[in-house]
Amino acid sequence: MSDAPGRRWPLKRSTTIVLACLLLILWTAVAGQWADKGCRFVPDSYALVIGHGTPDRTEGCESEPGGPQYTDNYQG
């Protein structure tokens, strides 16, 4: 790995690793909220975090053939 002048990562490697771990923990916590609303934890809950953020009162997953599907009319 060469250190070209002017092209350095602004954070130390250890700081980057800690921040990545904290982000993964936060992502998992929010994905857990989707799992509580009937969504499969992996991969659906993680994908819904990216697409929808935290679930609203009316969002969740309902049982469908082939697995739970997202709905914005959740009655859970």
C-alpha positions as CSV (number, residue, x, y, z in Angstrom):
1,M,0.0,0.0,0.0
2,S,1.7,3.2,-1.1
3,D,0.9,6.5,0.6
4,A,0.4,8.9,-2.3
5,P,0.5,12.5,-1.2
6,G,-3.0,14.0,-0.8
7,R,-4.8,10.7,-1.1
8,R,-5.0,9.6,2.6
9,W,-8.1,8.3,4.4
10,P,-9.0,11.0,7.0
11,L,-9.4,8.5,9.9
12,K,-7.1,6.0,11.5
13,R,-7.7,2.3,10.6
14,S,-8.8,1.5,14.1
15,T,-11.3,4.4,14.2
16,T,-12.7,3.2,10.8
17,I,-13.2,-0.3,12.2
18,V,-14.9,0.9,15.3
19,L,-17.3,3.1,13.3
20,A,-18.1,0.3,11.0
21,C,-18.9,-2.0,13.9
22,L,-21.1,0.7,15.5
23,L,-23.0,1.2,12.2
24,L,-23.5,-2.6,12.0
25,I,-24.9,-2.7,15.5
26,L,-27.3,0.2,14.8
27,W,-28.4,-1.4,11.5
28,T,-29.1,-4.7,13.4
29,A,-31.1,-2.9,16.1
30,V,-33.3,-1.2,13.5
31,A,-33.6,-4.5,11.5
32,G,-34.9,-6.1,14.7
33,Q,-37.8,-3.6,14.8
34,W,-38.8,-4.9,11.3
35,A,-38.4,-8.5,12.5
36,D,-40.8,-7.8,15.4
37,K,-43.4,-6.8,12.7
38,G,-43.3,-10.2,11.0
39,C,-40.5,-9.7,8.5
40,R,-37.7,-12.2,8.1
41,F,-34.6,-10.9,9.9
42,V,-32.2,-11.8,7.2
43,P,-32.4,-10.5,4.4
44,D,-35.7,-8.7,4.5
45,S,-35.3,-6.7,7.7
46,Y,-31.9,-5.4,6.7
47,A,-33.1,-4.5,3.2
48,L,-36.2,-2.7,4.7
49,V,-33.9,-0.6,6.9
50,I,-32.2,0.7,3.7
51,G,-35.5,1.2,1.8
52,H,-37.8,2.5,4.6
53,G,-35.7,3.3,7.7
54,T,-37.6,2.5,10.9
55,P,-41.0,1.0,10.6
56,D,-44.1,3.2,11.1
57,R,-47.1,1.9,13.0
58,T,-48.7,0.9,9.7
59,E,-45.7,-0.8,8.1
60,G,-44.7,-4.5,8.5
61,C,-44.8,-7.8,6.8
62,E,-47.7,-10.1,6.3
63,S,-47.6,-13.9,5.6
64,E,-47.8,-14.7,1.9
65,P,-47.0,-17.8,-0.1
66,G,-43.2,-17.9,-0.5
67,G,-42.6,-15.9,2.7
68,P,-43.6,-12.6,4.4
69,Q,-44.0,-9.6,2.2
70,Y,-43.8,-5.9,3.0
71,T,-47.0,-4.0,3.5
72,D,-47.8,-0.4,4.5
73,N,-51.2,-1.6,5.8
74,Y,-49.9,-3.7,8.6
75,Q,-52.5,-4.9,11.2
76,G,-50.2,-6.9,13.4
